[in-house]
Amino acid sequence: MGEQKTYVAVVDDDESFARAIGRLLRAAGLEAILYPSAEAFLLPVPMPNPDCVILDIHMRGMSGLELQRRLGREGNTTPIIFVTAHDEPEVREQAYSAGCAAYFRKPVPGQCLLDAIRKAAPQKRPLTTDH
């Protein structure tokens, strides 16, 4: 039988970056769900729960760190990988202190991002009817 899909949410207000990451993920056999903002990610729409979230730190509206804190308060333990164009040591420290799985400065080397996703996301096992 086939394998269960790994869903990765990409939350970034940089549309070209998000599209590029979406293409990278699909080429690697992952399912990408793109969100243009933290607020869009929080909307109650019928989407699969992501196995991992790639989250920009600096966005218009709610920041990535604010979204991470909110998800944590709600008991959401989905692994978060932060990306940012403006790396600041104190922000990086806040991200790691809050439990992010990885932190990258843009542009992110594709293989490094894929390796971080594979390490952070729960491993999917093939669906079988055999026991």
Secondary structure as UniProt FT lines:
FT   STRAND          7..11
FT   HELIX           15..27
FT   TURN            28..29
FT   STRAND          31..35
FT   HELIX           38..42
FT   STRAND          52..56
FT   HELIX           64..73
FT   TURN            74..75
FT   STRAND          80..84
FT   HELIX           89..97
FT   TURN            98..99
FT   STRAND          102..105
FT   HELIX           110..120
//
